[in-house]
Amino acid sequence: MTEDVFSPLELRETTVRNRFAVSPMCQYSCEDEDGLATDWHRVHLGSRAVGGAGIVFTEATAVEPRGRISPQDLGVWSDEHADALSPIAEFVAEQGATPGIQLAHAGRKASKHRPWGDESGAIAPEDGGWETAAPSADPWPYEGGDTHPTEKLTEDGIADVVDSFRQAARRARDAGFEVAEVHAAHGYLLHEFLSPVTNHRDDAYGGSFEDRARIVREVTEAVRDEWGEDAPVFVRISATDWLDDRDSWTIEQSVRLADLLADAGADLIDVSTGGIHPDQEIEWTGPNYQTRFAEQIRNETDSDVAVGAVGGITTAEQADALIRNDRADVALVGREFLDDPYFPLHAARELGREDAVDVPPQYQRGI
C-alpha cells in the first residue's frame, strides 16, 4: 500500500500518528527573559496537537543562556526549565501527538532584539545582551556595519557546548519529550562550524570537511547517548548556504554529512537551507522550494536515514504528494500551522481521509 501523509511513521520504538510535523517556530514570548515556558507556549503548542499534527516541536530551545537568539527565547539549561516544559509535553502526548523539542545554540546570531517592537539588531552587553560565541571571532555582519562582541570558542569551550547539549537532552527526555532535534541550521552555532564562510579555524574543529563537521557529530552522539535507544533523534541542517560565489556549505557536503550523522545516531535529517550570511541569494521561495534538497539527500546517502522536507508547504495536496512520491518521510510545516492550528484535520477532509484522523469529541460538531 502506498504511504501517504496520514500513514503512521515508525522510528525506533516511537510511532508517530501521521507525517505532519509542526516545524520549530520561535515565539519570542518568555516575557520575563528567563527562558521559562509560559501559558503562551502551552496553548500555542497544545492547540497544534489538538489540531491533529503528528509531531509538535517546540521552538529553538537554548541549551545555555548565551545560546538564545533573543532574551525572550525558551531555554532548557536547568531543571527548572524542564519542569516548566513538562506539562506541555504531557498535554501534547495526551492529544495523541508526539512531543518534540529542538535543542539549539544561536552562536554569533544570539543577543538580538526580537523581531517586533521599537528596536532591532544586536543587544549590547551593557543594555542587557551578552557576548556571543562562535567558531571564529567574526561577529554577525549587521546592516550598517554594526558589530557585536563575539568570542572564538576554545576546544575546552567546545567541549562545554557539547556537554550543554547533552545535559539539555537529559532534561528534555525527563520532561517527557519523545523526539529530540539538534539544530545545526540557519547560521546558528553548529552551522557556523560546518560552513567555511564562518569557520576559519586550523585545529581539530576547522579546515577539512571532517573537522568542520566534528562538533555536529559529537553533539548528535551526546544527544543520542542521553536519549536512549528507543526514541528518535533528528538533526536540522541547512543544505546550502545559497552563496555560490564563495567557498561555502553545499548540498554535496550535506549528503556526506547525512551519512556521518546517521552513524552518530540520527534517525532523520530535517532539510532546510540558508541563514549563514545576509549576502545569501535564494533562487526562489515558492511552494516546496527546499524539497529538492531533501530529495537529493534521500536519494544519494549511503545510509537509510529518513528525511524531512520544510519550506513553502501550505496545502494538503502538497504535503500528501511529498510522501506519496517518496520525496520525504515527514512534511514539516511552519507558517501554515500559524494560520491554521487544525491544518491536518482540515487536510483529512480535503483529501477524503476522514478515516485517518480522530477529531476531538469537543470539536466534532464543527470540523
C-alpha positions, 0 to 999 in steps of 0.5 A, a space after each residue: 500500500 502506498 504511504 501517504 501523509 496520514 500513514 503512521 511513521 515508525 522510528 525506533 520504538 516511537 510511532 508517530 500518528 501521521 507525517 505532519 510535523 509542526 516545524 520549530 517556530 520561535 515565539 519570542 514570548 518568555 516575557 520575563 527573559 528567563 527562558 521559562 515556558 509560559 501559558 503562551 507556549 502551552 496553548 500555542 503548542 497544545 492547540 497544534 496537537 489538538 489540531 491533529 499534527 503528528 509531531 509538535 516541536 517546540 521552538 529553538 530551545 537554548 541549551 545555555 543562556 548565551 545560546 538564545 537568539 533573543 532574551 525572550 527565547 525558551 531555554 532548557 539549561 536547568 531543571 527548572 526549565 524542564 519542569 516548566 516544559 513538562 506539562 506541555 509535553 504531557 498535554 501534547 502526548 495526551 492529544 495523541 501527538 508526539 512531543 518534540 523539542 529542538 535543542 539549539 545554540 544561536 552562536 554569533 546570531 544570539 543577543 538580538 532584539 526580537 523581531 517586533 517592537 521599537 528596536 532591532 539588531 544586536 543587544 549590547 552587553 551593557 543594555 542587557 545582551 551578552 557576548 556571543 560565541 562562535 567558531 571564529 571571532 567574526 561577529 554577525 555582519 549587521 546592516 550598517 556595519 554594526 558589530 557585536 562582541 563575539 568570542 572564538 570558542 576554545 576546544 575546552 569551550 567546545 567541549 562545554 557546548 557539547 556537554 550543554 547539549 547533552 545535559 539539555 537532552 537529559 532534561 528534555 527526555 525527563 520532561 517527557 519529550 519523545 523526539 529530540 532535534 539538534 539544530 545545526 541550521 540557519 547560521 546558528 552555532 553548529 552551522 557556523 562550524 560546518 560552513 567555511 564562510 564562518 569557520 576559519 579555524 586550523 585545529 581539530 574543529 576547522 579546515 577539512 570537511 571532517 573537522 568542520 563537521 566534528 562538533 555536529 557529530 559529537 553533539 548528535 552522539 551526546 544527544 543520542 547517548 542521553 536519549 536512549 535507544 528507543 526514541 528518535 533523534 533528528 538533526 536540522 541542517 541547512 543544505 546550502 548556504 545559497 552563496 555560490 560565489 564563495 567557498 561555502 556549505 553545499 548540498 554535496 557536503 550535506 549528503 556526506 554529512 547525512 551519512 556521518 550523522 546517521 552513524 552518530 545516531 540520527 534517525 532523520 535529517 530535517 532539510 532546510 537551507 540558508 541563514 549563514 550570511 545576509 549576502 545569501 541569494 535564494 533562487 526562489 521561495 515558492 511552494 516546496 522550494 527546499 524539497 529538492 534538497 531533501 530529495 537529493 539527500 534521500 536519494 544519494 546517502 549511503 545510509 537509510 536515514 529518513 528525511 524531512 522536507 520544510 519550506 513553502 508547504 501550505 496545502 494538503 495536496 502538497 504535503 500528501 504528494 511529498 510522501 506519496 512520491 517518496 520525496 520525504 518521510 515527514 512534511 514539516 510545516 511552519 507558517 501554515 500551522 500559524 494560520 491554521 492550528 487544525 491544518 491536518 484535520 482540515 487536510 483529512 477532509 480535503 483529501 477524503 481521509 476522514 478515516 485517518 484522523 480522530 477529531 476531538 469529541 469537543 470539536 466534532 460538531 464543527 470540523 
